[in-house]
């Protein structure tokens, strides 16, 4: 289930109790506003991974109460909250970021923590704006509170566990400076590595290929998605569990679980050497896996979700948008390496 919650069932209060992906309007305009059908300000995402939770959102106060009395046999992610934000860098650039709060339980108890601050670039940040949610967790026996914090504090002083994890995940920009927009060219090439320094391991790559003969750079992302022919490809370079689980859950988050050609990916993720692609051609869209292809009715919406809410997708979008700007317009330097 995927829905955009633009008007609550009763004033200021939303009640969510089914497995699904839900989008809420907020104070931040989405980086790719105007593309697809989702609202320009639907910049907050709440995900329920099963039917055991009741989530109540008070839109007026910014308070979320997450109730779940179910007991889990092992450490389980039961959902998450992700808010898109916009930061101002020291050079005056506008840079997207996301504040991600995974909701996890072991047994009956919640493990509440604000985690995973995902910047789309590597510049120093001097100001930031995102939705300041307060979250209350209720397991039926105990209530625990995660207070709202300013996005600048979240970016500058992330929790210790988040800081340690960020040191282990790096997105590198491998794009060639002279990559053009001729047929077969790859203007954007990102790699994701786990580990530190020379011990890091390549686990995933994301590439954007040009498939048309126009020969000139698109004027914007909208021009690229609606009028041009391109392919975005994710390739696995590892059989590690975490990246495979990331891809499996991404199908759920992007509304692609029911696509027949992706049944194997839904079950196993992407194995080493396998790839999954989204192709956009003059407004039509296809998902490709192996030698199979499936046309999607909402391809631009799917592409926008990936480029805004996925941490690798957000870096790709920020890098791509920098390519569309002239040097005098460019809001910031293109990232060469980002520690997430």
C-alpha positions in Angstrom: 0.0 0.0 0.0 1.3 3.4 -1.0 -0.5 6.6 -0.5 0.0 10.4 -0.3 -1.8 11.7 2.8 -2.7 15.2 1.9 -5.9 15.6 4.0 -6.4 13.8 7.4 -9.6 11.9 8.2 -10.2 14.3 11.1 -8.7 17.7 11.8 -4.9 17.4 12.2 -4.8 13.7 13.2 -3.8 10.8 11.0 -4.2 7.1 12.1 -2.1 4.5 10.2 -2.5 0.8 11.0 -1.7 -1.1 7.8 1.5 -2.1 6.2 2.3 0.6 3.7 4.2 3.7 2.6 2.6 7.0 3.5 3.5 10.6 2.5 2.7 13.7 4.5 2.8 17.3 3.6 5.4 19.3 5.5 7.2 22.6 5.7 9.9 21.6 3.1 9.4 21.7 -0.6 10.6 18.5 -2.2 13.9 18.9 -4.2 12.1 17.5 -7.4 8.8 19.2 -6.9 6.7 19.3 -10.0 7.7 15.9 -11.3 5.0 13.2 -11.2 1.8 13.2 -9.2 3.0 13.5 -5.6 2.5 16.9 -4.0 5.3 19.4 -4.0 5.4 19.5 -0.2 4.8 15.8 0.5 8.3 15.6 1.9 7.7 13.3 5.0 7.5 9.5 4.7 6.2 7.1 7.3 6.6 3.4 6.6 4.8 0.5 8.4 6.5 -2.8 7.6 3.8 -4.9 9.1 0.2 -4.7 10.4 1.1 -4.7 14.1 1.5 -1.0 14.6 -0.8 1.9 15.1 0.7 5.3 14.3 -1.0 8.5 15.2 0.3 11.7 13.7 -0.8 15.1 15.1 0.0 17.4 12.3 -0.5 20.6 14.3 1.9 19.7 17.1 4.4 17.6 15.0 3.9 14.7 17.5 3.9 11.0 16.4 2.7 8.2 18.7 3.9 4.8 17.5 2.1 2.0 19.3 3.1 -1.7 18.9 2.5 -4.4 21.5 3.7 -7.3 19.3 6.7 -9.3 20.5 9.4 -10.1 17.9 11.7 -13.1 18.1 14.7 -11.2 16.8 15.8 -7.6 16.2 13.3 -6.3 13.6 12.8 -3.1 11.7 9.0 -2.5 11.9 9.0 0.8 10.0 10.7 4.1 9.7 10.2 7.9 9.5 12.1 9.9 6.9 11.9 13.7 6.5 13.5 15.5 3.6 15.3 18.7 4.4 17.1 21.6 2.7 20.5 22.9 3.9 22.5 26.0 3.1 26.2 25.4 2.8 29.0 27.7 3.6 29.3 28.7 0.0 25.5 29.6 -0.2 24.6 26.4 -2.0 21.2 24.7 -1.4 21.8 21.0 -0.6 19.1 18.4 0.1 19.5 16.0 3.1 17.2 13.6 4.9 16.7 12.8 8.6 16.0 9.1 8.9 14.6 7.4 12.1 14.4 3.6 11.8 11.8 2.1 14.1 13.1 -1.2 15.6 12.0 -3.7 18.2 13.5 -6.7 19.9 11.0 -8.8 21.8 8.4 -6.3 23.0 10.6 -3.3 23.6 11.3 -0.5 21.2 14.9 0.6 20.5 14.3 4.4 19.8 17.0 6.4 18.3 17.4 9.2 15.8 19.8 7.9 13.2 21.1 8.2 9.7 21.5 11.8 8.6 21.9 11.6 4.9 23.4 14.7 3.1 23.4 14.7 -0.7 26.7 16.5 -0.8 29.9 16.9 1.2 29.9 20.7 1.8 29.9 22.3 5.2 26.4 23.3 6.4 25.5 26.5 8.1 21.7 26.4 8.1 19.1 23.6 7.7 15.3 23.1 7.6 13.3 19.9 8.0 10.2 18.7 9.9 10.8 18.6 13.7 8.9 15.5 14.8 8.6 14.4 18.4 8.1 10.6 18.5 6.5 8.7 21.4 6.9 4.9 21.5 4.3 2.7 23.3 4.8 -1.0 23.6 1.8 -1.5 25.9 3.9 -1.5 29.1 6.2 1.4 28.6 6.2 4.7 26.8 9.5 6.2 25.6 9.9 9.7 24.1 12.3 10.8 21.4 12.2 14.6 21.5 12.2 16.8 18.4 15.6 18.3 17.5 16.7 21.0 15.1 18.0 19.7 11.8 21.2 21.6 12.3 21.9 19.7 15.6 21.0 16.4 13.9 23.5 17.1 11.1 26.3 18.4 13.4 25.9 16.1 16.3 24.5 12.7 15.2 24.3 9.9 17.7 27.4 7.8 18.3 26.0 4.7 16.6 25.1 6.9 13.5 28.6 8.5 13.4 30.3 5.0 13.5 28.0 3.6 10.8 28.5 6.7 8.6 32.3 6.0 8.7 31.6 2.6 7.2 29.5 3.7 4.2 30.9 5.9 1.5 29.4 7.0 -1.8 32.0 7.9 -4.4 31.4 9.9 -7.6 33.2 8.1 -10.3 31.7 10.2 -13.1 34.0 11.4 -15.8 34.3 15.2 -16.0 34.0 15.1 -19.8 31.1 12.5 -19.9 28.7 13.8 -22.6 25.1 13.1 -23.6 25.7 11.0 -26.7 24.1 7.5 -27.1 25.7 5.1 -24.7 27.5 7.8 -22.6 27.4 7.5 -18.8 27.2 11.0 -17.4 26.6 9.8 -13.8 28.4 6.9 -12.1 28.3 6.4 -8.4 29.7 3.6 -6.3 28.8 2.6 -2.7 31.5 1.1 -0.5 31.5 -0.6 2.9 34.5 -0.3 5.2 37.3 2.1 5.9 40.0 3.3 3.5 41.9 0.6 1.6 39.8 -2.1 3.4 36.5 -0.8 2.0 34.6 -3.1 -0.3 32.6 -2.1 -3.4 29.0 -3.3 -2.8 26.7 -1.3 -5.2 26.9 1.0 -8.2 24.4 3.4 -9.8 24.8 4.5 -13.3 22.8 6.8 -15.6 23.1 6.1 -19.3 22.0 8.2 -22.2 20.1 6.2 -24.9 19.0 8.8 -27.4 20.7 10.6 -30.3 19.9 14.2 -29.4 23.5 14.8 -28.6 23.0 17.7 -26.2 22.6 17.9 -22.4 19.0 17.9 -21.1 17.8 21.3 -19.9 16.6 19.9 -16.6 15.5 16.7 -14.8 12.0 17.2 -16.1 13.3 17.4 -19.6 15.4 14.3 -19.1 12.5 12.3 -17.7 9.7 13.5 -20.0 11.4 14.1 -23.3 14.6 12.0 -23.4 15.6 8.4 -23.3 17.8 7.2 -20.4 18.4 4.2 -18.2 19.2 4.2 -14.4 20.9 1.0 -13.4 21.7 -0.4 -10.0 24.2 -3.2 -10.0 25.2 -5.4 -7.0 29.0 -6.1 -6.5 28.6 -8.1 -3.4 26.6 -10.9 -1.7 26.7 -9.1 1.6 23.3 -9.2 3.4 22.9 -5.4 4.1 23.0 -4.2 0.5 20.8 -7.1 -0.6 18.2 -6.3 2.1 18.4 -2.6 1.0 17.4 -3.5 -2.5 14.6 -5.9 -1.4 13.1 -3.2 0.9 13.5 -0.6 -1.9 11.0 -2.6 -4.0 8.4 -2.1 -1.2 9.2 1.5 -0.7 9.0 2.3 -4.4 5.7 0.3 -4.9 7.4 -2.3 -7.1 6.8 -5.5 -5.0 4.0 -6.6 -7.3 6.0 -6.3 -10.5 6.1 -9.9 -11.9 9.7 -9.7 -13.4 11.0 -8.6 -9.9 9.7 -11.7 -7.9 13.2 -13.0 -7.5 14.6 -9.7 -6.4 11.7 -9.3 -3.9 12.8 -12.7 -2.3 16.6 -12.6 -2.6 17.6 -9.0 -3.4 20.3 -8.5 -6.0 23.1 -11.1 -6.1 26.6 -10.2 -7.1 26.7 -9.2 -10.8 23.0 -8.8 -11.1 21.4 -5.4 -12.0 18.0 -3.7 -12.0 17.2 -0.8 -14.2 14.5 1.8 -14.7 14.3 3.1 -18.3 12.5 6.4 -19.1 11.8 7.1 -22.7 9.7 10.1 -23.8 7.6 9.9 -20.6 7.0 6.1 -20.7 8.9 4.0 -18.2 10.0 0.4 -17.9 11.6 -1.7 -15.1 14.2 -4.2 -16.4 15.8 -7.2 -14.7 17.9 -9.8 -16.5 16.3 -10.2 -19.9 12.8 -9.3 -18.7 11.0 -5.9 -19.0 7.8 -4.5 -17.5 6.1 -1.3 -18.4 5.2 1.0 -15.4 2.3 3.4 -15.5 3.9 5.7 -12.8 7.5 5.5 -13.9 8.3 9.2 -13.3 6.8 8.9 -9.8 8.9 5.9 -9.0 12.1 7.6 -10.3 11.3 10.7 -8.2 10.8 8.6 -5.1 14.1 6.9 -5.6 16.0 10.2 -6.3 14.5 12.0 -3.2 14.1 9.3 -0.5 16.9 6.8 -1.2 20.3 7.9 0.1 22.2 6.8 -3.1 19.4 8.2 -5.3 19.6 11.6 -3.5 23.3 11.9 -4.2 22.7 10.9 -7.8 20.0 13.6 -8.2 22.1 16.3 -6.6 25.1 15.4 -8.8 22.9 15.3 -11.9 21.2 18.7 -11.1 24.7 20.2 -10.8 25.4 19.0 -14.3 22.4 21.0 -15.6 23.6 24.2 -14.1 26.1 26.6 -15.7 29.2 27.3 -13.6 27.7 30.7 -12.7 24.4 29.1 -11.6 25.9 26.1 -9.8 24.8 26.1 -6.2 27.7 24.0 -5.0 30.6 21.8 -5.9 29.8 18.3 -7.1 30.6 15.7 -4.5 33.5 13.4 -5.2 33.1 11.3 -2.0 30.4 11.4 0.6 30.6 9.6 3.9 27.0 8.8 4.9 
